Amino acid sequence: MKALCWEGVNKLSVEQVPEPELRNEQDILVRVRLGTTCGSDLHLLGGYIPAMRAGDVIGHEFMGEVVEVGPGVRRHRPGDRVVVCSFIGCGRCWYCQTDQWSLCDNSNTNPGLAQALFGYETGGIYGYSHAMGGFRGSHAEYVRVPFADHGAFPVPDEVDDLSALFASDSAPTGWMGADLGQVGPGDVVAVWGCGAVGQMAARAAVLLGAERTIVIDRYPERLALAERYLGVETLNYTETEIAPALREMTGGRGPDVCVEAVGMEAHGTGPGYLYDQAKQQLRMHTDRPTAVRQAIHACRKGGTVFVLGVFGGLVDKFPLGAVINKGLTVRGAQQHGQRYIPMLLDRMARGELPTAQLATHTMPLDDAPRGYAMFKDKTDGCVRAVFTPQTA
């Protein structure tokens, strides 16, 4: 079958790879209908995520049709249309039982690598290095889905494929940021990053009752998309000094909740950004915390900062003094998608959560290297490139 493979830093190619097979009784095989790029995939391309090997199939945000089920599967049958959570959870360990699915004790088949990086193993994730389990990714014609009763979800008839696709990762990740950031009625929420995850975090804040939601980015077309579909305000950080603007918009207090949805390759302005970029390129630290620092400094005293962007290792000049002296709560997580996906599909069916507009470019899987180049360089207004494997 065809699949998009990582071949080295900034090198992708579509190759023929063996078709997956059922390995365990709780597996299903899914014929991929749609898969999409994700900003965290760019960290793989840039060589910032360790334990990648040439030939690894990438991709983790997808939906499709069930074609085969293991004997232990109870909730799925061949022909079912499903969306699959990007993180794999066993459903039985303490973390899954407490709805902290990305921390699953049993789904990462290479726990030692994550233990060395983070102190503890994390859950497994499709197509995201051998440190996260070495699972084949979703930019392929077929995908094996382990623990399928806990990770694959039926798509309501009212939800089209393109909308359902973003329930795999973008929508639950964004919703988690607003939910665990404890957004509530009357809050002012600021979201750094206007990609798919940032837009979903902003929409979640609106639906959770925020009085004002402000999205921060530098691409006018993305900001315009957020204004049109999400009911939010926007700021362009290349045109506006963000911290003073947020204070002015909040009567001098600052946002109640700040959500960082950018990650380890955050762009910025001024000498601080140039410093971060130089140290990252020299591998003197692994991540650029530009947006995180700005969110911490902009947040009101006693407020909450939630880090949604992917970070893989160490950052420099983290403003711990601001966290302590301002009395901030700082949280972060990889997405606990199984907690949110059924609810989000219901909201999509009711028209409350628009997602199809995120798919600005759709193309065959054969064109995936070009799609990733467009996505990385933000050319032609690309928010997300979506791939159709076009199996027979």
ABEGO torsion letter per residue (X at the ends): XBBBBBAEBGBBBBBBBBBBBBABAABBBBBBABBBBBAAAAAAAAGABBGBBBGBBBEABBBBBBABBBAABAABBBGBBBBBBABBBAGABAAAAAGBAAABAAABABAAAAAAAAGBBBBBBBGBEAAAGGBBBABBABBBBBGAAAABBBBBAABBAAAAAAAAAAAAAAAAAAAAAGBBBGBBBBBBEABAAAAAAAAAAAAAGBABBBBBBABAAAAAAAAAAAGBBBBBAAABBAAAAAAAAAGGAEBABBBBAAEAABBBBEAAAAAAAAAAAAGABABBAAAAAAAAAABBBGBBBBBABBBABBBBGBBAAAAAAAGBBBBBBBBBAAAAAAAAAAAAAAGABBAAAABABBBBAAAAAAAAAAAAAGBGGBABBBBBAGBX
